């Protein structure tokens, strides 16, 4: 993505490319962030004595 913008590709300057890039990075960052948050929340519940599953 960065190469396309830096090399001046005309399709990289469109709003659709920006939206697609934003969505892709959201998925790539959101998945590990969601997993990490889930682990933290489970460890807090475990520390508080809540046993699920």
PyMOL Python script that loads the backbone (N, CA, C, O; Angstrom):
from pymol import cmd

cmd.read_pdbstr("""\
ATOM      1  N   UNK A   1       0.822  -1.179   0.000  1.00  0.00           N
ATOM      2  CA  UNK A   1       0.000   0.000   0.000  1.00  0.00           C
ATOM      3  C   UNK A   1       0.876   1.257   0.000  1.00  0.00           C
ATOM      4  O   UNK A   1       0.643   2.197  -0.760  1.00  0.00           O
ATOM      5  N   UNK A   2       1.873   1.246   0.860  1.00  0.00           N
ATOM      6  CA  UNK A   2       2.726   2.432   0.927  1.00  0.00           C
ATOM      7  C   UNK A   2       3.499   2.637  -0.368  1.00  0.00           C
ATOM      8  O   UNK A   2       3.707   3.771  -0.800  1.00  0.00           O
ATOM      9  N   UNK A   3       3.921   1.542  -0.984  1.00  0.00           N
ATOM     10  CA  UNK A   3       4.643   1.663  -2.245  1.00  0.00           C
ATOM     11  C   UNK A   3       3.753   2.263  -3.328  1.00  0.00           C
ATOM     12  O   UNK A   3       4.203   3.098  -4.113  1.00  0.00           O
ATOM     13  N   UNK A   4       2.502   1.843  -3.369  1.00  0.00           N
ATOM     14  CA  UNK A   4       1.584   2.361  -4.377  1.00  0.00           C
ATOM     15  C   UNK A   4       1.383   3.862  -4.211  1.00  0.00           C
ATOM     16  O   UNK A   4       1.319   4.592  -5.200  1.00  0.00           O
ATOM     17  N   UNK A   5       1.284   4.320  -2.986  1.00  0.00           N
ATOM     18  CA  UNK A   5       1.098   5.754  -2.740  1.00  0.00           C
ATOM     19  C   UNK A   5       2.370   6.514  -3.081  1.00  0.00           C
ATOM     20  O   UNK A   5       2.317   7.537  -3.763  1.00  0.00           O
ATOM     21  N   UNK A   6       3.513   6.021  -2.613  1.00  0.00           N
ATOM     22  CA  UNK A   6       4.780   6.715  -2.838  1.00  0.00           C
ATOM     23  C   UNK A   6       5.184   6.734  -4.306  1.00  0.00           C
ATOM     24  O   UNK A   6       5.826   7.685  -4.754  1.00  0.00           O
ATOM     25  N   UNK A   7       4.823   5.706  -5.059  1.00  0.00           N
ATOM     26  CA  UNK A   7       5.193   5.672  -6.469  1.00  0.00           C
ATOM     27  C   UNK A   7       4.220   6.450  -7.341  1.00  0.00           C
ATOM     28  O   UNK A   7       4.405   6.534  -8.555  1.00  0.00           O
ATOM     29  N   UNK A   8       3.190   7.015  -6.735  1.00  0.00           N
ATOM     30  CA  UNK A   8       2.275   7.885  -7.468  1.00  0.00           C
ATOM     31  C   UNK A   8       1.290   7.159  -8.363  1.00  0.00           C
ATOM     32  O   UNK A   8       0.878   7.696  -9.391  1.00  0.00           O
ATOM     33  N   UNK A   9       0.907   5.951  -7.991  1.00  0.00           N
ATOM     34  CA  UNK A   9      -0.079   5.207  -8.778  1.00  0.00           C
ATOM     35  C   UNK A   9      -1.421   5.942  -8.714  1.00  0.00           C
ATOM     36  O   UNK A   9      -1.869   6.309  -7.628  1.00  0.00           O
ATOM     37  N   UNK A  10      -2.067   6.160  -9.864  1.00  0.00           N
ATOM     38  CA  UNK A  10      -3.325   6.927  -9.848  1.00  0.00           C
ATOM     39  C   UNK A  10      -4.446   6.242  -9.069  1.00  0.00           C
ATOM     40  O   UNK A  10      -5.272   6.920  -8.459  1.00  0.00           O
ATOM     41  N   UNK A  11      -4.487   4.921  -9.081  1.00  0.00           N
ATOM     42  CA  UNK A  11      -5.544   4.227  -8.349  1.00  0.00           C
ATOM     43  C   UNK A  11      -5.334   4.306  -6.843  1.00  0.00           C
ATOM     44  O   UNK A  11      -6.273   4.098  -6.074  1.00  0.00           O
ATOM     45  N   UNK A  12      -4.106   4.607  -6.412  1.00  0.00           N
ATOM     46  CA  UNK A  12      -3.827   4.705  -4.982  1.00  0.00           C
ATOM     47  C   UNK A  12      -4.311   6.027  -4.400  1.00  0.00           C
ATOM     48  O   UNK A  12      -4.343   6.190  -3.180  1.00  0.00           O
ATOM     49  N   UNK A  13      -4.686   6.973  -5.258  1.00  0.00           N
ATOM     50  CA  UNK A  13      -5.145   8.279  -4.783  1.00  0.00           C
ATOM     51  C   UNK A  13      -6.668   8.341  -4.673  1.00  0.00           C
ATOM     52  O   UNK A  13      -7.216   9.393  -4.341  1.00  0.00           O
ATOM     53  N   UNK A  14      -7.355   7.240  -4.943  1.00  0.00           N
ATOM     54  CA  UNK A  14      -8.814   7.249  -4.910  1.00  0.00           C
ATOM     55  C   UNK A  14      -9.342   7.034  -3.494  1.00  0.00           C
ATOM     56  O   UNK A  14      -8.648   6.510  -2.622  1.00  0.00           O
ATOM     57  N   UNK A  15     -10.586   7.453  -3.292  1.00  0.00           N
ATOM     58  CA  UNK A  15     -11.226   7.261  -1.992  1.00  0.00           C
ATOM     59  C   UNK A  15     -11.462   5.785  -1.701  1.00  0.00           C
ATOM     60  O   UNK A  15     -11.387   5.358  -0.549  1.00  0.00           O
ATOM     61  N   UNK A  16     -11.744   5.013  -2.730  1.00  0.00           N
ATOM     62  CA  UNK A  16     -11.967   3.581  -2.546  1.00  0.00           C
ATOM     63  C   UNK A  16     -10.724   2.877  -2.024  1.00  0.00           C
ATOM     64  O   UNK A  16     -10.824   1.991  -1.175  1.00  0.00           O
ATOM     65  N   UNK A  17      -9.564   3.259  -2.520  1.00  0.00           N
ATOM     66  CA  UNK A  17      -8.307   2.676  -2.042  1.00  0.00           C
ATOM     67  C   UNK A  17      -8.083   3.032  -0.579  1.00  0.00           C
ATOM     68  O   UNK A  17      -7.644   2.189   0.204  1.00  0.00           O
ATOM     69  N   UNK A  18      -8.376   4.252  -0.210  1.00  0.00           N
ATOM     70  CA  UNK A  18      -8.225   4.675   1.186  1.00  0.00           C
ATOM     71  C   UNK A  18      -9.150   3.880   2.099  1.00  0.00           C
ATOM     72  O   UNK A  18      -8.740   3.430   3.169  1.00  0.00           O
ATOM     73  N   UNK A  19     -10.396   3.710   1.674  1.00  0.00           N
ATOM     74  CA  UNK A  19     -11.361   2.970   2.484  1.00  0.00           C
ATOM     75  C   UNK A  19     -10.956   1.498   2.606  1.00  0.00           C
ATOM     76  O   UNK A  19     -11.040   0.915   3.686  1.00  0.00           O
ATOM     77  N   UNK A  20     -10.520   0.907   1.502  1.00  0.00           N
ATOM     78  CA  UNK A  20     -10.091  -0.484   1.521  1.00  0.00           C
ATOM     79  C   UNK A  20      -8.852  -0.670   2.397  1.00  0.00           C
ATOM     80  O   UNK A  20      -8.757  -1.643   3.145  1.00  0.00           O
ATOM     81  N   UNK A  21      -7.910   0.257   2.302  1.00  0.00           N
ATOM     82  CA  UNK A  21      -6.710   0.187   3.137  1.00  0.00           C
ATOM     83  C   UNK A  21      -7.062   0.301   4.612  1.00  0.00           C
ATOM     84  O   UNK A  21      -6.529  -0.432   5.444  1.00  0.00           O
ATOM     85  N   UNK A  22      -7.957   1.219   4.929  1.00  0.00           N
ATOM     86  CA  UNK A  22      -8.385   1.416   6.308  1.00  0.00           C
ATOM     87  C   UNK A  22      -9.060   0.153   6.840  1.00  0.00           C
ATOM     88  O   UNK A  22      -8.804  -0.265   7.969  1.00  0.00           O
ATOM     89  N   UNK A  23      -9.916  -0.447   6.028  1.00  0.00           N
ATOM     90  CA  UNK A  23     -10.610  -1.667   6.442  1.00  0.00           C
ATOM     91  C   UNK A  23      -9.626  -2.820   6.627  1.00  0.00           C
ATOM     92  O   UNK A  23      -9.731  -3.576   7.593  1.00  0.00           O
ATOM     93  N   UNK A  24      -8.684  -2.955   5.718  1.00  0.00           N
ATOM     94  CA  UNK A  24      -7.700  -4.036   5.809  1.00  0.00           C
ATOM     95  C   UNK A  24      -6.839  -3.887   7.060  1.00  0.00           C
ATOM     96  O   UNK A  24      -6.619  -4.861   7.780  1.00  0.00           O
ATOM     97  N   UNK A  25      -6.359  -2.693   7.319  1.00  0.00           N
ATOM     98  CA  UNK A  25      -5.556  -2.478   8.517  1.00  0.00           C
ATOM     99  C   UNK A  25      -6.399  -2.658   9.773  1.00  0.00           C
ATOM    100  O   UNK A  25      -5.892  -3.125  10.793  1.00  0.00           O
ATOM    101  N   UNK A  26      -7.667  -2.299   9.716  1.00  0.00           N
ATOM    102  CA  UNK A  26      -8.556  -2.513  10.849  1.00  0.00           C
ATOM    103  C   UNK A  26      -8.690  -3.982  11.191  1.00  0.00           C
ATOM    104  O   UNK A  26      -8.695  -4.356  12.364  1.00  0.00           O
ATOM    105  N   UNK A  27      -8.801  -4.819  10.164  1.00  0.00           N
ATOM    106  CA  UNK A  27      -8.898  -6.271  10.380  1.00  0.00           C
ATOM    107  C   UNK A  27      -7.569  -6.804  10.913  1.00  0.00           C
ATOM    108  O   UNK A  27      -7.546  -7.586  11.863  1.00  0.00           O
ATOM    109  N   UNK A  28      -6.463  -6.381  10.299  1.00  0.00           N
ATOM    110  CA  UNK A  28      -5.158  -6.893  10.709  1.00  0.00           C
ATOM    111  C   UNK A  28      -4.793  -6.486  12.137  1.00  0.00           C
ATOM    112  O   UNK A  28      -4.141  -7.246  12.853  1.00  0.00           O
ATOM    113  N   UNK A  29      -5.206  -5.310  12.543  1.00  0.00           N
ATOM    114  CA  UNK A  29      -4.910  -4.846  13.902  1.00  0.00           C
ATOM    115  C   UNK A  29      -5.985  -5.329  14.869  1.00  0.00           C
ATOM    116  O   UNK A  29      -5.675  -5.663  16.012  1.00  0.00           O
ATOM    117  N   UNK A  30      -7.232  -5.370  14.436  1.00  0.00           N
ATOM    118  CA  UNK A  30      -8.342  -5.705  15.312  1.00  0.00           C
ATOM    119  C   UNK A  30      -8.347  -7.140  15.788  1.00  0.00           C
ATOM    120  O   UNK A  30      -8.715  -7.410  16.931  1.00  0.00           O
ATOM    121  N   UNK A  31      -7.946  -8.060  14.939  1.00  0.00           N
ATOM    122  CA  UNK A  31      -7.966  -9.469  15.341  1.00  0.00           C
ATOM    123  C   UNK A  31      -7.014  -9.747  16.501  1.00  0.00           C
ATOM    124  O   UNK A  31      -7.455 -10.300  17.509  1.00  0.00           O
ATOM    125  N   UNK A  32      -5.731  -9.392  16.412  1.00  0.00           N
ATOM    126  CA  UNK A  32      -4.856  -9.653  17.557  1.00  0.00           C
ATOM    127  C   UNK A  32      -5.221  -8.815  18.776  1.00  0.00           C
ATOM    128  O   UNK A  32      -5.065  -9.262  19.913  1.00  0.00           O
ATOM    129  N   UNK A  33      -5.705  -7.608  18.539  1.00  0.00           N
ATOM    130  CA  UNK A  33      -6.112  -6.762  19.665  1.00  0.00           C
ATOM    131  C   UNK A  33      -7.306  -7.378  20.387  1.00  0.00           C
ATOM    132  O   UNK A  33      -7.356  -7.359  21.617  1.00  0.00           O
ATOM    133  N   UNK A  34      -8.252  -7.915  19.654  1.00  0.00           N
ATOM    134  CA  UNK A  34      -9.407  -8.569  20.254  1.00  0.00           C
ATOM    135  C   UNK A  34      -9.021  -9.812  21.026  1.00  0.00           C
ATOM    136  O   UNK A  34      -9.554 -10.068  22.106  1.00  0.00           O
ATOM    137  N   UNK A  35      -8.097 -10.586  20.479  1.00  0.00           N
ATOM    138  CA  UNK A  35      -7.627 -11.782  21.187  1.00  0.00           C
ATOM    139  C   UNK A  35      -6.916 -11.401  22.473  1.00  0.00           C
ATOM    140  O   UNK A  35      -7.135 -12.019  23.515  1.00  0.00           O
ATOM    141  N   UNK A  36      -6.068 -10.392  22.403  1.00  0.00           N
ATOM    142  CA  UNK A  36      -5.332  -9.962  23.592  1.00  0.00           C
ATOM    143  C   UNK A  36      -6.288  -9.439  24.659  1.00  0.00           C
ATOM    144  O   UNK A  36      -6.112  -9.716  25.845  1.00  0.00           O
ATOM    145  N   UNK A  37      -7.290  -8.690  24.239  1.00  0.00           N
ATOM    146  CA  UNK A  37      -8.274  -8.180  25.192  1.00  0.00           C
ATOM    147  C   UNK A  37      -9.053  -9.333  25.831  1.00  0.00           C
ATOM    148  O   UNK A  37      -9.347  -9.302  27.026  1.00  0.00           O
ATOM    149  N   UNK A  38      -9.382 -10.334  25.042  1.00  0.00           N
ATOM    150  CA  UNK A  38     -10.088 -11.512  25.550  1.00  0.00           C
ATOM    151  C   UNK A  38      -9.245 -12.234  26.602  1.00  0.00           C
ATOM    152  O   UNK A  38      -9.762 -12.640  27.643  1.00  0.00           O
ATOM    153  N   UNK A  39      -7.958 -12.392  26.334  1.00  0.00           N
ATOM    154  CA  UNK A  39      -7.071 -13.054  27.288  1.00  0.00           C
ATOM    155  C   UNK A  39      -6.979 -12.245  28.579  1.00  0.00           C
ATOM    156  O   UNK A  39      -7.012 -12.815  29.670  1.00  0.00           O
ATOM    157  N   UNK A  40      -6.865 -10.945  28.467  1.00  0.00           N
ATOM    158  CA  UNK A  40      -6.787 -10.092  29.653  1.00  0.00           C
ATOM    159  C   UNK A  40      -8.072 -10.187  30.465  1.00  0.00           C
ATOM    160  O   UNK A  40      -8.025 -10.314  31.688  1.00  0.00           O
ATOM    161  N   UNK A  41      -9.209 -10.126  29.800  1.00  0.00           N
ATOM    162  CA  UNK A  41     -10.487 -10.203  30.517  1.00  0.00           C
ATOM    163  C   UNK A  41     -10.656 -11.568  31.195  1.00  0.00           C
ATOM    164  O   UNK A  41     -11.146 -11.637  32.322  1.00  0.00           O
ATOM    165  N   UNK A  42     -10.259 -12.650  30.525  1.00  0.00           N
ATOM    166  CA  UNK A  42     -10.352 -13.976  31.134  1.00  0.00           C
ATOM    167  C   UNK A  42      -9.427 -14.101  32.335  1.00  0.00           C
ATOM    168  O   UNK A  42      -9.792 -14.707  33.342  1.00  0.00           O
ATOM    169  N   UNK A  43      -8.236 -13.531  32.232  1.00  0.00           N
ATOM    170  CA  UNK A  43      -7.310 -13.618  33.370  1.00  0.00           C
ATOM    171  C   UNK A  43      -7.815 -12.804  34.554  1.00  0.00           C
ATOM    172  O   UNK A  43      -7.608 -13.192  35.704  1.00  0.00           O
ATOM    173  N   UNK A  44      -8.473 -11.681  34.288  1.00  0.00           N
ATOM    174  CA  UNK A  44      -9.062 -10.891  35.372  1.00  0.00           C
ATOM    175  C   UNK A  44     -10.190 -11.680  36.018  1.00  0.00           C
ATOM    176  O   UNK A  44     -10.297 -11.717  37.244  1.00  0.00           O
ATOM    177  N   UNK A  45     -11.026 -12.304  35.215  1.00  0.00           N
ATOM    178  CA  UNK A  45     -12.119 -13.116  35.766  1.00  0.00           C
ATOM    179  C   UNK A  45     -11.563 -14.287  36.555  1.00  0.00           C
ATOM    180  O   UNK A  45     -12.087 -14.616  37.619  1.00  0.00           O
ATOM    181  N   UNK A  46     -10.527 -14.915  36.060  1.00  0.00           N
ATOM    182  CA  UNK A  46      -9.920 -16.047  36.757  1.00  0.00           C
ATOM    183  C   UNK A  46      -9.354 -15.595  38.104  1.00  0.00           C
ATOM    184  O   UNK A  46      -9.505 -16.282  39.114  1.00  0.00           O
ATOM    185  N   UNK A  47      -8.707 -14.441  38.106  1.00  0.00           N
ATOM    186  CA  UNK A  47      -8.134 -13.908  39.344  1.00  0.00           C
ATOM    187  C   UNK A  47      -9.217 -13.569  40.362  1.00  0.00           C
ATOM    188  O   UNK A  47      -8.991 -13.648  41.569  1.00  0.00           O
ATOM    189  N   UNK A  48     -10.400 -13.188  39.866  1.00  0.00           N
ATOM    190  CA  UNK A  48     -11.509 -12.855  40.753  1.00  0.00           C
ATOM    191  C   UNK A  48     -12.327 -14.074  41.176  1.00  0.00           C
ATOM    192  O   UNK A  48     -13.303 -13.937  41.914  1.00  0.00           O
ATOM    193  N   UNK A  49     -11.943 -15.251  40.719  1.00  0.00           N
ATOM    194  CA  UNK A  49     -12.613 -16.463  41.128  1.00  0.00           C
ATOM    195  C   UNK A  49     -13.783 -16.875  40.252  1.00  0.00           C
ATOM    196  O   UNK A  49     -14.504 -17.810  40.601  1.00  0.00           O
ATOM    197  N   UNK A  50     -13.992 -16.211  39.134  1.00  0.00           N
ATOM    198  CA  UNK A  50     -15.086 -16.586  38.229  1.00  0.00           C
ATOM    199  C   UNK A  50     -14.567 -17.691  37.307  1.00  0.00           C
ATOM    200  O   UNK A  50     -13.579 -17.508  36.596  1.00  0.00           O
ATOM    201  N   UNK A  51     -15.235 -18.819  37.329  1.00  0.00           N
ATOM    202  CA  UNK A  51     -14.832 -19.951  36.486  1.00  0.00           C
ATOM    203  C   UNK A  51     -15.878 -20.153  35.407  1.00  0.00           C
ATOM    204  O   UNK A  51     -17.024 -20.487  35.710  1.00  0.00           O
ATOM    205  N   UNK A  52     -15.501 -19.954  34.153  1.00  0.00           N
ATOM    206  CA  UNK A  52     -16.421 -20.125  33.030  1.00  0.00           C
ATOM    207  C   UNK A  52     -15.921 -21.299  32.192  1.00  0.00           C
ATOM    208  O   UNK A  52     -14.734 -21.391  31.878  1.00  0.00           O
ATOM    209  N   UNK A  53     -16.838 -22.190  31.838  1.00  0.00           N
ATOM    210  CA  UNK A  53     -16.501 -23.285  30.938  1.00  0.00           C
ATOM    211  C   UNK A  53     -15.893 -24.392  31.641  1.00  0.00           C
ATOM    212  O   UNK A  53     -15.547 -25.400  31.024  1.00  0.00           O
TER     213      UNK A  53
END
""", "prot")
cmd.dss("prot")
cmd.show_as("cartoon", "prot")
cmd.util.cbc("prot")
cmd.orient("prot")
